[in-house]
Amino acid sequence: MRNPIIDCWAALLHHQGLSPDAVMKSIRDSAANPGNLAKLGLGNVDAAAAVKSGAAASGN
């Protein structure tokens, strides 16, 4: 199921110059699913960490 908030983070990271693959990596690297619940998908995404990671990757 798509989450509009994650779509917004992805758009922000893409606007910062990240490629689609780098955007997904930033989001996945900042997600946590400690219970490994399949229905949770990526799990809880830390928006601040995703944006910070994306900014570092783009040199901003």
C-alpha positions in Angstrom: 0.0 0.0 0.0 1.4 3.4 -1.0 1.9 5.9 1.7 1.6 9.6 0.6 4.1 10.7 3.2 6.8 8.4 1.8 5.9 9.7 -1.7 6.6 13.2 -0.4 10.0 12.2 1.0 10.8 10.5 -2.2 9.9 13.6 -4.2 12.0 15.8 -1.8 15.0 13.4 -2.2 14.6 13.3 -6.0 14.4 17.2 -6.0 17.7 17.2 -4.2 19.2 15.4 -7.2 19.2 11.7 -6.2 18.5 9.1 -8.7 15.5 6.8 -8.2 17.7 4.0 -7.0 19.5 6.4 -4.5 16.1 7.6 -3.2 14.9 4.1 -2.5 18.2 3.2 -0.8 17.9 6.2 1.5 14.3 5.3 2.4 15.1 1.6 2.9 18.3 2.3 4.9 16.3 4.5 7.3 13.4 2.1 7.7 13.0 -0.2 10.7 10.8 -3.3 10.9 12.2 -5.0 14.0 9.5 -7.6 14.2 10.1 -8.5 10.5 6.3 -8.3 9.9 5.7 -8.9 6.2 2.5 -6.8 6.2 4.5 -3.8 7.5 6.5 -3.7 4.3 9.4 -1.3 4.8 8.3 -0.7 8.3 8.6 2.6 10.1 10.6 5.1 7.9 12.5 7.8 9.7 11.9 10.8 7.5 14.6 12.9 9.0 17.2 10.2 8.5 16.1 9.5 4.9 16.4 13.2 4.0 19.8 13.6 5.8 21.1 10.5 4.1 19.8 11.8 0.7 21.4 15.2 1.3 24.7 13.6 2.2 24.6 11.4 -1.0 23.8 14.4 -3.2 26.4 16.6 -1.6 23.9 19.1 -0.3 
